[in-house]
Every structure is written in C-alpha cells, then in structure tokens.
C-alpha cells in the first residue's frame, strides 16, 4: 500500500512536465519579464549578483553617456515561442512529438561604437522530450532580428543561429544561448523608440545556406 502511494505521488509530481511537453500552445514571454533587471542579467551573462558595480569611464567628447543609449526591448516574435519536432516526417502532434523547445527568459545590453550599436542578447529556454522519444542531442534553431516597428515594420538586421542541447534521461533540459554580434546603425532619434529586438525559433536556420549564383 505504501509503495502504491509513493508511486502515485511520483506521477503527480511529474504531471506538470508531462503536460508541458504535450502542450502545443504557450504564451509568449512578455517584454517586462525579459527586462528584469540586474540579477537576471548577471545570471544570464555571468557574474555574481553581489558584485559591486564597476565605475564607467566618461564618454568620449561629442558622444552621449552610455546611460543615455536607449537599448531596445527584447521580446519573442509572435508564433515563434515554441519549436516542436515529430517522429519521422510526421507533424509534431500528440504521441508523435519527439521534443519541444520553449523560450523562458531573455536579456540584452547595448554598447555604442564608431560602427554603430552592438547588442549582447541572451536567451534561456528548455527542451522537453515528447512521447515519441527525443534523440541524444537536439539542434535548436534560433533567429534574432532588429526591427523598426510602426505602421510598416522594417527589418534593420536579422541573423539565424543554432545551438546544440544534450538531452538527459529526465527528458527536460535547460539551455542558454548568448550572441554578441548583433550590430546595427545608430537609429535616428525620431524612430529610436520604435526599435525592437525580436527573438524566436526559426526552423529555416537548420537549412543549408543557398549557394550563390555562378557568374557567366
């Protein structure tokens, strides 16, 4: 009887992870959660939360202070917050799901240079094995874009990335991915507030790059 009770307790404890693996609908991470502050930045980019802040050098003549640099908010592109793969070439639905990845946290910081603005963007997420069984390693395709929002969105910069996640027997593995090569020109003051960093999963990032056309 005791063994049966313990077994039931174990099943109940695992239910949230199982339901998360099977669910195909996740709410996008809000910009407010993404911007959360010093500890989240330090946890994502490295460093200890109790480290004292280092004094910043004064700005170069004619350049604004670093604190005046408006670093766009980072948010998940609509429809790109999850990435699921099915067994074989079947749709990732129900018992055919091999694994599903989600984005859970984001952070960013910006620095100005002579070439424009360089952003450091971090993404945290989780890969969960599905009923069909996940492979030993999972390729997670991501895309980061700098977009000028408004009536007609304008993509300023966009780049695809991949990261490999080693799965475990538990079937639920967190991952962290940080990029430091997001660069773009300093936006005009009139539209700077409309700039957004979009992140999300992009299966096309796993496709080989098209070969350039040969010149005749």
C-alpha positions in Angstrom: 0.0 0.0 0.0 2.8 2.4 0.9 4.6 1.6 -2.4 1.4 2.4 -4.3 1.0 5.8 -2.5 4.6 6.7 -3.3 4.1 5.7 -6.9 1.0 7.9 -7.1 2.9 10.8 -5.6 5.7 10.4 -8.2 3.2 10.5 -11.0 1.6 13.7 -9.7 5.0 15.4 -9.3 5.8 14.6 -13.0 2.4 15.8 -14.3 3.4 19.4 -14.9 6.4 18.4 -17.0 4.4 15.9 -19.0 1.6 18.4 -19.7 4.2 21.0 -20.7 5.8 18.5 -23.2 2.4 17.7 -24.8 1.1 21.2 -24.9 1.3 23.0 -28.2 0.2 26.4 -27.1 2.5 28.6 -24.9 2.1 32.3 -24.0 4.9 34.4 -25.4 7.4 35.8 -22.9 6.5 39.4 -22.2 8.9 42.3 -22.6 8.5 43.1 -18.9 9.8 39.7 -17.9 12.6 40.0 -20.4 13.9 43.3 -19.0 14.0 42.1 -15.4 16.9 43.7 -14.0 20.4 43.3 -12.7 20.2 39.8 -11.2 18.7 38.3 -14.3 21.3 39.9 -16.5 24.1 38.7 -14.3 22.7 35.2 -14.1 22.4 35.1 -17.9 25.6 36.8 -18.9 27.8 35.6 -16.0 28.9 37.2 -12.8 27.6 37.2 -9.2 24.7 39.2 -8.0 26.6 40.6 -5.1 29.5 42.0 -7.2 29.8 45.8 -6.8 29.2 47.9 -9.8 32.3 49.0 -11.6 32.8 52.7 -12.4 32.2 53.5 -16.0 34.7 55.6 -18.0 33.5 59.0 -19.1 32.1 59.3 -22.6 34.3 60.4 -25.5 34.0 64.1 -26.4 30.9 64.6 -28.5 29.4 61.2 -27.6 26.4 60.6 -25.3 26.9 58.9 -22.0 26.3 55.1 -22.0 23.3 55.5 -19.8 21.7 57.7 -22.5 21.9 54.9 -25.0 18.4 53.5 -25.5 18.7 49.7 -25.7 15.5 48.4 -27.4 13.3 46.0 -25.5 13.6 42.3 -26.4 10.5 40.2 -27.0 9.5 36.9 -28.7 8.2 37.2 -32.2 4.6 36.1 -32.4 4.3 32.5 -33.3 8.0 31.7 -32.7 8.0 31.0 -29.0 8.0 27.2 -29.4 9.7 24.7 -31.7 8.5 21.1 -31.9 9.7 18.1 -34.0 7.7 15.0 -34.8 8.8 11.4 -35.3 9.9 10.7 -38.9 8.5 13.5 -41.0 5.1 13.4 -39.2 3.5 16.6 -37.8 4.5 17.3 -34.2 1.2 16.4 -32.6 0.2 14.2 -29.7 2.2 11.0 -29.4 4.2 11.9 -32.5 6.2 14.6 -30.7 9.9 13.8 -30.3 10.7 17.0 -28.4 9.6 20.6 -27.9 11.7 23.6 -27.1 10.4 26.8 -25.5 11.9 30.2 -24.6 11.6 31.2 -21.0 13.8 34.2 -20.4 15.6 36.9 -22.3 18.0 39.8 -21.6 20.0 42.3 -23.5 22.6 45.1 -23.2 23.9 47.6 -25.7 27.1 49.4 -26.4 27.9 52.2 -28.9 31.0 52.2 -31.0 32.2 54.0 -34.1 30.5 51.4 -36.3 27.0 51.8 -34.6 25.4 49.8 -31.9 26.5 46.3 -30.8 24.0 44.4 -28.7 24.5 41.4 -26.5 21.4 39.3 -26.3 20.8 36.2 -24.2 18.1 33.6 -24.4 17.2 31.0 -21.9 14.9 28.1 -22.7 14.1 24.5 -22.2 13.9 21.3 -24.3 11.4 18.7 -23.2 11.3 15.2 -24.6 7.9 14.1 -26.1 6.1 10.7 -26.1 8.0 9.6 -29.3 11.3 10.0 -27.5 14.0 12.6 -28.1 17.4 12.0 -29.7 20.6 12.2 -27.6 21.3 15.7 -29.0 18.9 18.3 -30.3 19.6 21.1 -32.7 17.7 24.3 -31.7 17.3 26.9 -34.5 17.0 30.5 -33.4 16.7 33.9 -35.1 17.4 37.3 -33.7 16.3 40.4 -35.6 16.5 44.2 -35.1 13.2 45.7 -36.3 11.9 49.2 -36.6 8.3 48.9 -35.5 5.4 51.0 -36.6 2.8 51.1 -39.3 5.1 49.2 -41.7 7.8 47.1 -39.9 11.3 47.5 -41.2 13.9 44.8 -40.6 17.2 46.5 -39.8 19.3 43.4 -39.2 18.5 39.6 -38.9 20.6 36.6 -38.3 20.0 32.8 -37.8 21.8 30.8 -35.2 21.9 27.2 -34.0 22.7 25.7 -30.6 23.0 22.0 -29.6 21.4 20.7 -26.5 22.4 17.4 -25.0 19.3 15.6 -23.7 19.3 13.6 -20.4 17.3 10.7 -19.1 15.0 13.1 -17.3 13.9 14.5 -20.7 13.8 18.1 -19.6 16.9 20.1 -20.2 17.5 23.9 -19.9 19.7 25.8 -22.4 21.3 29.2 -22.5 22.4 30.9 -25.7 24.2 34.3 -25.9 25.1 36.2 -29.0 27.4 39.2 -29.1 27.5 40.0 -32.9 24.2 41.8 -33.3 25.2 45.2 -34.8 23.2 47.9 -36.5 23.5 51.6 -37.3 22.5 54.2 -34.6 18.8 54.9 -35.3 17.6 58.4 -35.9 16.2 60.0 -32.7 12.7 60.2 -34.2 12.4 56.5 -34.6 14.7 55.1 -31.9 11.8 54.4 -29.5 10.3 52.1 -32.2 13.2 49.7 -32.4 12.7 46.2 -31.0 14.8 43.1 -30.6 12.8 40.1 -31.8 13.9 36.5 -30.8 12.3 33.2 -31.7 12.7 29.8 -33.1 13.3 29.6 -36.9 13.4 26.1 -38.5 14.9 27.6 -41.6 18.1 28.2 -39.6 18.7 24.4 -39.9 18.6 24.5 -43.7 21.8 24.8 -45.6 22.5 28.3 -46.9 21.7 28.6 -50.6 24.7 28.7 -53.0 25.4 31.9 -54.8 24.7 32.1 -58.4 27.6 31.5 -60.7 28.7 34.4 -62.8 28.6 33.8 -66.5 
